[in-house]
């Protein structure tokens, strides 16, 4: 192999997660970014309160839209920056659609970045279920400041160490093989649906966060009732989040029937997860052989640190990880099915590198095209779309002065289809993430990390991202070694809620090679 090509491959592997680094970036490019001739904050284009209310009412222009479509419309009408006034207890905030603004914000965040999101969830957890979320530790998802930093500091050394990810490789592979066998023995058509992928994701995440198998693929039944209900509740939860996080809502002043339903969904979901957790704790206490899969795993290590930390981490990981991972792999599989030449190229790499069924860190590290296929699929069909921050310093965004303490929402998914950033942006081109012998490594571009943020950025990036990637890698390896993946039906449709969720029918056919 050409030395330059080999070096590029090595850099690619080392930097695989660089765009979601867990450490704050040094402000080497944009530090305390304020320019003297910036326009005044008061002059930022502004949406009026009555406009917001009317546009979210039935027949309003934003009514029933997914978040991505809504932000695209706002961007087209107001430009790259718009001010949203405070309304019904929500603070004033800025929507920015300028990719350079996103870089400015993230380069100037502190080690305890604050974001405005999941306020209704925070209310539920602190007021309704303090038995789980009370005390000195807060939720990883909905908490901010010192309480968030305290629990994240305890979780990171366990979740983010490479050896911990390697420890789960064999069990993730076993789950994947069980899943494929479940698909093959269920019926002769070898159809794989989004529901199937959600079950695979749930079984995988339970294995990682609870160190146990749920046994969802032990027979040809439709899975256990709790698992099915949990998947449905998670989807309803993310859809309902839009109603109370984005749309005008009076929930802070009056609990409507819809908000009470939201509370019930949260409560039912938490109870199911807690049942799984309590069963794991009981099995750990009794040391039942064969039940706890990994005595040195994540849950067991966190239990040794603090029982409440272990519980919060397990709950947040299962709620946040099931739909996101399933949605991400659905988009990747769809891209491969619709681009058979890319699928065949990936299959050739897999068959050349993985000679046996054994998977380990070494063999997984030698699959650059696999990682490129995953990245490109997540660019076109990201599991989440936007992010938010409360500015830690005065900044200039889109040539406007933004004072410290301002909430800013950015929408990276819009960047993923910009031609100046990703040429031929509507095409599935994994090669854009791989290096040729003649080209320099694109990962060396210091701005790339701010244009592609499928797992978020910095200290608030997804704590389970390494596990999500290895789950997807192992599933793709096992599928493509044995099957041609085909898509049946119309183009994949995505409903953009707080998680981008496939809508309509999702039907893949696995044709044996």
N, C-alpha and C positions, 0 to 999 in steps of 0.2 A: 504494500500500500504506500502511496506517495506520502512522504513525511508531513507535508503541509496538510494533506487530507486527513491523516491520522491525528494530527494536532487539533484540527477543527472538530473532529469527532469527539476527542477527549474534552475539549472545551464545551461542546454541546452537551455532553453528559453531565459534566460538573455544574453547568449553568442551567440545568433542566428546570430548576425551581427558582432561578435567580430573580425572575420578575415577581416572585412572591416571597422575597427575603423576610426573615423574621427579625432582622435587625434594622434600626432606622438608618436611612441613607445619610451619608455625609452631604451637607449642603454645598457641594463643590461647584454646582452650576448655577443654581438659583437659591440664594440665601437671603432671607428677610427681604423678599422681592417687592420693592416699591419703587416706582419711577416718579420723577419730579413732576412730569407733565400729565400724570394720570387724570382721567376725568373723575368728577365727583361721584360719590356713592349714590347720592340722591338723584343723579341723572341716568341711572341704569334703567333701561326699558322695563316697564312695570305692568303686571296684570292686575286689574282692579278686583276687589273682593267680590263684587256682584257678578263679574265675569266668571270667576272661579265657580261660584255657586251655580249659575245658570248652565255652564258648560258640562257640569257633572249630573245635571238633572236628566230624566228621560227626554230623548230627542236632542239633548245637548251634544256638542261636537265631540266631547270626551267620554260621553256615556257609553259604557260597555266596551270601551277600547282596552287593549292590552297596554301595559306600561310603555313598552317600546314604541308602539304606534302613537301613543299620547305624546311622548317626548319628541318624537320625530315631527309631529305637527306643531308643537310649541317652538321647536328649533326653526322650522320653516317660517313661522309667523313673526317671531320676535328676534331671530338671529342667534348668535352664539352665547348670549347672556341675557337673563331675564330675572327680575325680582318678583318673588311671590310674597304678598303681604301676610302678616299674621292673621290667623282665622281660627275660631273655635278652639283656642288654646294652643294652636300650633305656632311656633315662632316664625318670624320673617326669615326667609331663606332665599338663596340665589341658586338658579339652575344654570349651569355652565355646560356648553357643548363644544368648547374649544379644547382640542387635545393638548395644546401647550399649557392651558390653565390647569389641567389635570396633573401635569408634571410639576407645575409650580406648587400646587397644594400638597402633593405627596412628598415633595422634597423638603417641605418646611413643616412637616408634622412632628409632634413631640413623641416621646416614648409611651405616652398614655393618651393616644388620640381619642377624641370624643366625636361621636356621630349621632345624628338625630335619626333614630329608627326604632321600630318595635316598641313604641311607647305603650300600646295596649297590652302587649305581652308582658312588659315590665310591670304594669298595673296588676295583671293576673297573678304573676309570680310573687309579687311583694304583698299584695292585699288579700288574695284568695288562697294562695298556697305557700305561706311562709314556712310551713312545716318542711318543705323541700328547699326553698330558696332564701330563707331568712338567715340571719347570722352575718358573719364577717365576709363571706364570699358571695359574690353575685353571679348571675348568669354570664356565660361567655358571650352569648348572642346579644342580650339586651342591656347589659350593664356597661358602665363607663367609669373612667377615672380610677381611683385607688382600689375600689372593690373588684373591678374587672382586672386591673393589673396584678392584684394579689393572686387571683386564681390562675390567671394565664401564666404567671411566673412559676407556679407549681406544676402546671400541666405541660408546658413546653419541653422541659428536659426529658420527660417520658415519651411524649408523642412524636417529637421531632428528631430523635436520635436515629440515624440510619440503621443501626443494628436492631432496633425495635421493629422497623419495617421488614427487615430480612427475616426476623423471627416468625412472621406471619405468612411468609411466602408459601410454604407447604400447605398450610390450612386453607388459604385462599384458593390455591390450586385444587385442593380436594373439593371445596364447595363448588367451584366452577365445573369440575367433572361431574359431580352429582347433579348440578343444574342441567347440563347438556343431556345427561341420561334421562332426567325427568322430562325434558322436551321430547326426546326420541321415543320414550315408552308411553307417553300420554296418548298420542294418536299417530297415524301413519303419514299425516301431511307435513310433519316437522315444522309447524308454524310457531313463530316466537313473537309474542305480543309485548306491549309496554307493561302490562300487568305482570308478565313473566319476569321482565327485567327488574321491576320493583321488588319482586320476591327474592330474586338473586341479590339485589342490593341490600335488602333487609337481612338476609341470612349472612351476608359478608360483613356488614357493619356490626351485627350482634356478636359475631366471632371476634371482631377487633376490639370493640368497646366493652364487651362483657366476658370475653374469653370463653364463650360457650356456643354450641350449635343449637339452633332452634328446631332443626329437623324438618324444614319445610319441603324437602325433596325426598323424604323417606318412602313415599308411595305415590300413587297416581291420583290421590284426592286433590281437592282444590285448595290445599293448604289449611293451616289452622285458622279458626275464626278470628282470634285476636290479631293475628298478622294481617289478615285481610282488612279488618276494621281499622287497624293502625294505618295502613297505606291510604285508605280512604280518608281518614281524619287528617293526615298530613297534607293531602292535596286540598282538602276543604280549608284547612288552616291558612295555607299560603294564598289561596284565592281570597279569603275573607280579610287577610291583612291589607289588601289593596283598599277595601272599603273603609277601613279605620285609620290607615296610615297615609293614604294619598287623597282619596275623595274627601270632600268636606263632611265632617261628622261631629255630632254634639255629644259623643260618648263621655267626654270629661265632665259634662254637666247633667246628662240624663242617660240612663242605660235603657236604650231602646230594645225591642224584641230581637233585632238583629245582633246587637251587642251581647245580649244575654246568650244567644246561640253561640256566638264566638267564644264566650267564657266556657260554655258547656263543651265545645269542641276541644278547647285547651285542656279542660279537666279530664275528659274521657281519654284524650291522648296521653296525658301525664300518668294517669292511672294504669294504662296498659304497659307503658314503659317501666313504671315502678314495679309492676308485678314481675316482669322479666328480671329487673335488678334484684328484687328481694329473693327471688328463687336462686339467683347466682350467689348472693351473700349467704343464704342458707346452705347451699351446696359447698361453699367454701368453708363454712363453719363445721360442717359434718365431714368434710373431706371425702365426698363421694367419688370413687374412682370412675373415670371416664366422663364425668359431667363437666368439670372445669377443664377446658381444653389446654390452657396455657397458664401454669402456676406462676410464671414469671412475666405474664402479659401486662397490658396496660391497666386493666381494672384492678388486678391484684396489687400492682405497684402503687397505684393511687390510693387504694384502701389502706396501705401501710402509712401513707402520708396523712390522709384525713378522709374519713368515710364520706363526709358531705361533699368534698371535692370529687371523689370518685363517682358519686351519684349524679352531681350536676354535669360532670363531663359526659357521662353515659347518656343522660337524657338529651342534652344539647346535640351530641354527635348523632344520635339516632334520628332525632327530629330533623336536623339540618342535612344529614347525609343521604337519606334514602332517596328522596325525589331528585336531588341534585345529581347524584351519581347515575341514577337510572336515566335521567333526561340527557345527561352528557353522553353516555354510551349510545343512547338511541340516535342522537345526531351524528355521531361518528359512524355507526353502522349504516345509517342511511346514506351518508356520503360515500362510503365504500361500495354499497350496493348500487348506487347510481353512477359510480365511476369504476367499472369492472377492471379497467387497465391498472388503476391504482391499487385495487384489491389484489390483483394478481402479482403486482410488484411487491407488495407487502408480504404476500404468501411466500414468494420466493425467498425473501430475506429470512422469514421465520423458519422455513424448512431447511435452509442452509445453516442457520445458527443453532436452532434447537433440534438436535438430532434425536433425543429421547424425550420421554414425558417428564423428565426431571427438570425443574426450573429452579434456578438459584440466582443470587445477585450477579454473578459473573456472566451468565448467559443473558440475563435481562439487560445488562449494561451494553451488550453488543448489538442492539436493535435500534439504530438511529432512525430508520424510516418508520418504524412503529411509533416512536415518540413524535415524529413529525406528523404522522397521520392523526394522532390524538390531538395534537395542538391545532392542526388545521380544522379538524372537525369541531373543536370547541370555539374556534374563531367564528365559524359560520353559524354554529348552534350553541352558544354559550349557555351554561346552566343558570347563570344570573347575569343581570344587565347593568346595574348601576351601583353607585356607592355614595357615601356622604361623609363629610368631615365638618367639624367646628374649627375654624381657623385659629391657630395658636399664636400667630403674629399678624401684623398688618401686611397685606399683599396687594399686588396689582393683577387683576384678572381681566383679560380682553380689554386692556387699557383703562380699566376702571379701578379706583381705589376701593379695597375691601378691608374694613377694619377688623382687628382682632375680635374673636368671639362670634363671627358670622357663620351661620350654617350654610354650607355649599353642597349641592347635589350635582354630581357629574354622571355622565351616561356613556361609559366606555364602549358599549355594544355598538353605538353609532360610529365609533372610530374604526371598527373592524371592517366596515364596508367603504372606507375612504380610499380612493384610488391613489392619492399621493402617499399614503402609508402602506397600503397593500395593493400593488398593481394587480389587475384582473381580480378585483376583490370578490366578485360573485362566483368565481370558479374555485373548485376544490383542488388546491395545488400544494400537497405536502412538501414538494420540493422547495418551496419558499423558506422552509425551516431547516433545510439540509444544505450542506456545502459541497460545491463541486471542487475539482482539483484546482481550477483557475480562480475561483472566487474567494474573497475573504469571508470570514465567518460573520453572518449577519447578527449573531448574538453579541458581537463586540460593539454594536451600535448602542450607545448609552441611552438613547431615547426609546428603544424598542420596548423596554420593560413597562413603560407607562402607556403604551398603546395596546397592550395585550395583558389583561388582568382577569383571567378566568377564575382565579382563587382569591382575588383581592390583592392587597399590597401591604407590605411592611408588617409591623407587629400585630395588626388586626387582620392579617390574611388568614385564610382557612387553616385551622390547626390540623385538620385531617387530610390535607391535600396530598401528602405523600402516599397515604393509604388509598385514596381515591384513584390516583394514577396507577398504582400497582394492581388494584382490582381490575381496572379497565385493560391494562396491558395483558394480564393473565387470561382474561375472558377472550380478548381478540386473538391471542396466540392459540388457544385451544379451539376456537371456532374455525379459524382460517386454516389450521392444519388438517381439518377433517371435512370442511364444508365450503361450498360456494354460497355466499350470502346474497339473497335476492330480495327486492322490495316489491310488494304487491299493492296496487292501488294508486290513488292520486298523490300529489306531492305532499311531503310532510308539513303539517301545519303546527305552529307553536302558539300557545296562549301565554302571553308575557305577564305573569303575576310577579310576586317577589322571587319566585323561581320560574324559569321558562319551562312550561309543561307541554308535552305533546298533546295535541287535541285531535279528535277524530280517531279513525282506525290506524293502529300501528301494527303492521303485519309483515314480518320477515319470514322468508322461507329458507330453511337450511337444506341445501341439496348436497348429498354426499359426493365427494370427489371420486 
